[in-house]
Amino acid sequence: MRCYVNQLKTQLNKGLNPFYLVMGEEPFQVQSCTDDIRNNAKKQGFNEVLKFSILPQFDWNEITQEYNSLSLFSDKRIIEIELGDQKAGQTGSNALKSLAQHINPDCIVIIKGNKAGQDIQRSAWFKALDKDGLFIPCYEITANNLNTWLNQQCQNLSLVLDQQAKQFLLESTQGNLLATHQELEKLVLLYGSNAITKEHLISVLRNQSKFDIFDLSDALLNGNLKLIIDIISNLKSNHNEVASVSWAITRDAQQLFEMSNAIQSGENINQVFKAHNVWKNKQVLYQNALNRIPFSQLKHILVLLAQFDTGFKSGTLVSPWQALAHIGISFTQAFNPPLPIYKED
């Protein structure tokens, strides 16, 4: 059953479903919905969480075995499956259909994916899980709806921003929901429930001496090797979350990949900018990046990011920050050595 993002909490209050399909191109909403499902489930005794990232040659039997086995740590468990841009394939499809045919009441499955096109929605595995589950599509929030979203976030955080402050914040973060939400959380610490004006916001944004993920995004798009390494080093020194930095790099790489693919298919660059909500002041940056980075290299970068995600979650990365720098270099040149991951004996 389809359930839109703003309907999810109401549905969760009615009870849990065995399967959740959280899919779309807006990572903040995907993660927010996943957190809501997980937190609600934990209140009902689903305390153990198992995470799987699907890469080529993934053994789907691992998921089937975990779904059907008893937990050593909890009576109930949550299985999160990160599809990313991968397709289930025949083996994965059979495994997922098997879950739907033998529902385990002590296990909830959350499947996350970057897209949920008609090809996925028509697949046998999707239909099988959707029958008893919830499909939550997470669409990009367009400029017309950003104000509504921002108003809701301010209400949730008990923040009071005047209209000029809200507009300035959206322009500064260019519609990036994660970045906007991080700034709102910062404002909570600085101002609490006091009224916040555009002048307050300008002061906060301009007085940040540290690099942030937006600086990294610009450096990646510009292909500035020295600046990329400096920013990643600075982010590490200032104890930024590895997952947030990884997410930012993945978002840029995924967007460049999709834009490059669309251009190769004959789409006009202006149409591509519009379809991907690229703001005018960023179009030259994206144009330069698309001209500089071959499609094959963008594909390689996404493979590295998928490997990073798996290695980070499994603890097999020698150094996550070194690996992020490695991926950052790949935006500037064909840099193809493998990521620094522990080798199994």
C-alpha positions as CSV (number, residue, x, y, z in Angstrom):
1,M,0.0,0.0,0.0
2,R,1.3,3.4,-0.9
3,C,1.9,5.8,2.0
4,Y,3.2,9.3,1.5
5,V,5.9,10.7,3.8
6,N,3.5,13.0,5.6
7,Q,1.1,10.1,6.3
8,L,3.7,7.7,7.7
9,K,3.4,8.6,11.4
10,T,-0.4,8.2,11.3
11,Q,0.1,4.7,9.7
12,L,2.7,3.7,12.3
13,N,0.3,4.7,15.1
14,K,-2.2,2.2,13.6
15,G,0.3,-0.6,13.9
16,L,3.4,-2.1,12.3
17,N,3.6,-3.7,8.9
18,P,5.9,-6.6,8.2
19,F,7.6,-4.8,5.2
20,Y,8.5,-1.2,4.5
21,L,9.7,0.0,1.0
22,V,11.3,3.4,1.6
23,M,12.4,4.6,-1.8
24,G,13.2,7.8,-3.6
25,E,15.8,10.4,-4.6
26,E,15.6,12.5,-1.4
27,P,18.0,11.0,1.1
28,F,16.9,13.2,4.1
29,Q,13.4,11.9,3.8
30,V,14.5,8.3,3.2
31,Q,16.6,8.4,6.4
32,S,13.9,10.3,8.4
33,C,11.2,7.8,7.4
34,T,13.6,4.9,8.3
35,D,14.3,6.4,11.7
36,D,10.5,6.9,12.3
37,I,9.9,3.2,11.5
38,R,12.8,2.0,13.5
39,N,12.0,4.1,16.6
40,N,8.3,3.0,16.5
41,A,9.3,-0.6,16.1
42,K,11.8,-0.4,19.0
43,K,9.0,0.8,21.3
44,Q,7.3,-2.5,20.5
45,G,10.2,-4.7,21.2
46,F,12.1,-4.8,17.9
47,N,15.4,-4.0,19.5
48,E,18.0,-5.7,17.3
49,V,18.8,-4.1,13.9
50,L,20.7,-5.9,11.1
51,K,21.8,-3.9,8.1
52,F,22.7,-5.2,4.6
53,S,24.0,-3.2,1.6
54,I,23.4,-4.9,-1.7
55,L,26.4,-5.0,-4.0
56,P,27.0,-7.1,-7.1
57,Q,27.4,-10.8,-6.2
58,F,25.7,-10.3,-2.8
59,D,24.5,-13.5,-1.2
60,W,20.8,-13.1,-0.7
61,N,20.7,-16.3,1.3
62,E,22.2,-14.2,4.2
63,I,18.9,-12.2,4.4
64,T,16.7,-15.3,4.1
65,Q,18.6,-17.1,6.8
66,E,18.5,-14.1,9.2
67,Y,14.8,-13.5,8.5
68,N,14.0,-17.1,9.4
69,S,16.4,-17.6,12.3
70,L,16.0,-16.8,16.0
71,S,17.8,-13.8,17.4
72,L,20.5,-14.3,20.0
73,F,20.0,-10.7,21.4
74,S,16.4,-9.9,21.1
75,D,13.0,-11.6,20.7
76,K,12.3,-9.3,17.7
77,R,14.5,-7.8,15.0
78,I,14.6,-5.3,12.2
79,I,16.3,-6.1,8.9
80,E,17.4,-3.0,6.9
81,I,18.3,-3.7,3.2
82,E,20.1,-0.9,1.4
83,L,19.5,-1.4,-2.3
84,G,20.9,2.0,-3.5
85,D,20.8,1.9,-7.2
86,Q,21.2,-1.9,-7.4
87,K,18.4,-4.1,-8.7
88,A,17.4,-7.3,-6.9
89,G,18.0,-9.5,-9.9
90,Q,16.4,-13.0,-10.2
91,T,18.1,-14.3,-7.0
92,G,17.2,-11.3,-5.0
93,S,13.7,-11.3,-6.3
94,N,13.2,-14.9,-5.3
95,A,14.5,-14.3,-1.9
96,L,12.3,-11.3,-1.3
97,K,9.2,-13.1,-2.6
98,S,10.0,-15.9,-0.2
99,L,9.9,-13.4,2.7
100,A,6.5,-12.3,1.6
101,Q,5.2,-15.9,1.4
102,H,6.4,-16.8,4.9
103,I,5.9,-13.7,7.0
104,N,7.8,-13.8,10.3
105,P,5.9,-11.8,12.9
106,D,9.0,-11.3,15.0
107,C,10.9,-9.5,12.1
108,I,10.3,-6.3,10.2
109,V,12.0,-5.6,6.9
110,I,12.9,-2.1,5.7
111,I,14.1,-1.9,2.1
112,K,15.7,1.4,1.1
113,G,16.4,2.4,-2.5
114,N,17.4,5.5,-4.4
115,K,14.6,5.2,-6.9
116,A,11.2,3.5,-7.2
117,G,10.4,3.8,-10.9
118,Q,7.6,1.9,-12.6
119,D,10.0,-0.9,-13.5
120,I,10.6,-1.6,-9.8
121,Q,7.0,-1.1,-8.9
122,R,5.9,-3.7,-11.5
123,S,8.5,-6.3,-10.4
124,A,7.2,-9.5,-8.8
125,W,9.2,-9.0,-5.5
126,F,7.9,-5.4,-5.1
127,K,4.3,-6.5,-5.6
128,A,4.7,-9.4,-3.2
129,L,6.1,-7.2,-0.4
130,D,3.7,-4.3,-1.1
131,K,0.7,-6.6,-0.5
132,D,1.2,-6.7,3.2
133,G,3.7,-3.8,3.5
134,L,3.9,0.0,3.0
135,F,5.5,1.7,0.1
136,I,6.8,5.2,1.1
137,P,8.0,7.1,-2.0
138,C,10.4,9.9,-1.1
139,Y,10.3,12.5,-3.9
140,E,12.5,15.5,-4.3
141,I,10.8,18.5,-2.7
142,T,10.5,21.2,-5.3
143,A,11.0,24.9,-4.7
144,N,7.2,25.4,-4.4
145,N,7.0,23.0,-1.4
146,L,10.2,23.8,0.4
147,N,8.5,26.5,2.4
148,T,5.9,24.1,3.6
149,W,8.6,21.6,4.6
150,L,10.7,24.2,6.4
151,N,7.6,25.5,8.3
152,Q,7.0,22.0,9.5
153,Q,10.6,21.5,10.6
154,C,10.6,24.8,12.5
155,Q,7.4,23.8,14.2
156,N,8.9,20.4,15.2
157,L,12.0,22.1,16.7
158,S,10.0,25.0,18.3
159,L,12.0,27.5,16.2
160,V,10.7,31.0,15.3
161,L,12.1,32.3,12.0
162,D,10.7,35.3,10.2
163,Q,9.9,34.9,6.5
164,Q,13.1,36.7,5.3
165,A,15.2,34.4,7.5
166,K,13.5,31.3,6.1
167,Q,14.0,32.5,2.5
168,F,17.7,33.3,3.2
169,L,18.2,29.9,4.7
170,L,16.7,28.0,1.7
171,E,18.8,30.1,-0.7
172,S,22.0,29.4,1.4
173,T,21.4,25.7,1.5
174,Q,20.1,25.5,-2.1
175,G,17.2,23.2,-1.2
176,N,19.4,20.6,0.4
177,L,17.2,19.2,3.1
178,L,19.9,17.6,5.2
179,A,22.0,20.8,5.2
180,T,18.9,22.9,6.0
181,H,18.0,20.6,8.9
182,Q,21.6,20.8,10.3
183,E,21.4,24.6,10.3
184,L,18.1,24.5,12.1
185,E,19.5,22.2,14.8
186,K,22.4,24.7,15.2
187,L,19.9,27.6,15.5
188,V,18.1,25.6,18.3
189,L,21.4,25.6,20.3
190,L,22.1,29.2,19.7
191,Y,18.7,30.9,20.0
192,G,16.3,28.3,21.4
193,S,12.7,29.6,21.1
194,N,13.7,33.2,20.6
195,A,12.7,35.0,17.4
196,I,15.3,34.7,14.6
197,T,15.7,37.2,11.9
198,K,17.7,37.2,8.6
199,E,20.4,39.3,10.3
200,H,20.8,36.6,13.0
201,L,21.1,33.9,10.3
202,I,23.6,35.9,8.2
203,S,25.8,36.2,11.4
204,V,25.7,32.5,12.0
205,L,26.4,31.5,8.4
206,R,29.2,34.0,7.8
207,N,31.0,33.5,11.1
208,Q,31.7,29.8,10.5
209,S,35.5,29.4,10.2
210,K,35.3,25.7,9.6
211,F,34.8,24.0,6.3
212,D,31.5,22.2,5.8
213,I,30.1,19.7,3.4
214,F,29.0,22.4,1.1
215,D,32.5,23.6,0.7
216,L,33.5,20.0,-0.1
217,S,30.7,19.8,-2.7
218,D,32.0,22.9,-4.5
219,A,35.6,21.6,-4.4
220,L,34.4,18.2,-5.9
221,L,32.5,19.9,-8.7
222,N,35.5,22.2,-9.4
223,G,37.9,19.3,-9.3
224,N,40.2,21.2,-6.9
225,L,42.4,18.4,-5.6
226,K,44.3,20.4,-2.9
227,L,41.1,21.9,-1.6
228,I,39.3,18.6,-1.5
229,I,42.1,17.1,0.6
230,D,42.3,20.2,2.9
231,I,38.5,20.2,3.5
232,I,38.3,16.4,4.2
233,S,41.2,16.8,6.6
234,N,39.5,19.8,8.3
235,L,36.2,17.9,8.5
236,K,38.0,15.1,10.3
237,S,39.8,17.4,12.7
238,N,36.5,19.1,13.6
239,H,34.9,15.7,14.4
240,N,32.3,15.8,11.6
241,E,30.3,12.6,11.1
242,V,31.8,10.3,8.5
243,A,28.3,9.2,7.4
244,S,27.3,12.8,6.7
245,V,30.4,13.5,4.6
246,S,29.9,10.2,2.8
247,W,26.3,11.1,2.1
248,A,27.3,14.5,0.6
249,I,29.8,12.9,-1.7
250,T,27.3,10.2,-2.8
251,R,24.6,12.8,-3.5
252,D,27.0,14.8,-5.8
253,A,28.2,11.7,-7.6
254,Q,24.7,10.3,-8.1
255,Q,23.4,13.6,-9.4
256,L,26.4,14.0,-11.8
257,F,25.9,10.4,-13.0
258,E,22.2,10.8,-13.7
259,M,22.8,14.2,-15.4
260,S,25.6,12.8,-17.5
261,N,23.4,9.8,-18.5
262,A,20.5,12.1,-19.5
263,I,22.8,14.3,-21.6
264,Q,24.2,11.2,-23.4
265,S,20.6,10.2,-24.1
266,G,20.1,13.5,-25.9
267,E,18.4,15.7,-23.3
268,N,19.1,19.5,-23.4
269,I,21.4,20.7,-20.6
270,N,18.8,23.3,-19.4
271,Q,16.2,20.5,-19.1
272,V,18.6,18.4,-17.2
273,F,19.3,21.3,-14.8
274,K,15.6,21.8,-14.3
275,A,14.9,18.1,-13.7
276,H,17.6,17.9,-11.0
277,N,16.7,21.3,-9.3
278,V,20.2,22.8,-10.0
279,W,20.0,26.4,-8.8
280,K,21.3,29.0,-11.3
281,N,24.3,30.0,-9.2
282,K,25.4,26.3,-9.3
283,Q,24.9,25.6,-13.0
284,V,28.4,26.6,-14.1
285,L,29.9,24.4,-11.5
286,Y,27.9,21.4,-12.6
287,Q,28.5,22.1,-16.3
288,N,32.3,22.2,-15.7
289,A,32.1,18.9,-13.7
290,L,30.1,17.2,-16.4
291,N,32.6,18.4,-19.1
292,R,35.5,17.2,-17.0
293,I,34.5,13.8,-15.6
294,P,33.8,11.0,-18.0
295,F,30.6,8.9,-17.5
296,S,32.8,5.8,-16.9
297,Q,34.6,7.6,-14.1
298,L,31.3,8.7,-12.5
299,K,30.2,5.0,-12.6
300,H,33.5,4.0,-10.9
301,I,33.0,6.6,-8.2
302,L,29.6,5.2,-7.4
303,V,31.1,1.7,-7.1
304,L,33.8,3.1,-4.7
305,L,31.0,4.8,-2.6
306,A,29.1,1.5,-2.4
307,Q,32.2,-0.3,-1.3
308,F,32.8,2.5,1.3
309,D,29.3,2.1,2.6
310,T,29.7,-1.7,3.1
311,G,33.2,-1.3,4.5
312,F,32.2,1.4,6.9
313,K,29.2,-0.5,8.2
314,S,31.2,-3.7,8.6
315,G,34.2,-2.0,10.2
316,T,36.6,-3.3,7.6
317,L,37.9,0.1,6.4
318,V,41.5,0.7,7.5
319,S,40.7,4.5,7.7
320,P,37.3,5.9,6.7
321,W,38.7,9.4,6.3
322,Q,41.5,8.1,4.1
323,A,39.0,6.3,2.0
324,L,36.9,9.4,1.6
325,A,40.0,11.3,0.5
326,H,40.6,8.5,-2.0
327,I,37.1,8.9,-3.4
328,G,37.5,12.7,-3.5
329,I,40.6,12.3,-5.6
330,S,38.6,10.3,-8.1
331,F,36.6,13.4,-8.9
332,T,39.7,15.1,-10.2
333,Q,41.4,12.3,-12.2
334,A,41.2,8.6,-13.1
335,F,42.4,7.3,-9.7
336,N,41.6,3.6,-9.6
337,P,43.5,1.8,-6.8
338,P,41.2,-0.1,-4.4
339,L,39.9,1.4,-1.2
340,P,42.0,0.7,1.9
341,I,40.0,-2.2,3.3
342,Y,41.2,-4.9,5.6
343,K,42.0,-8.1,3.8
344,E,40.5,-11.4,5.1
345,D,43.1,-14.1,5.9
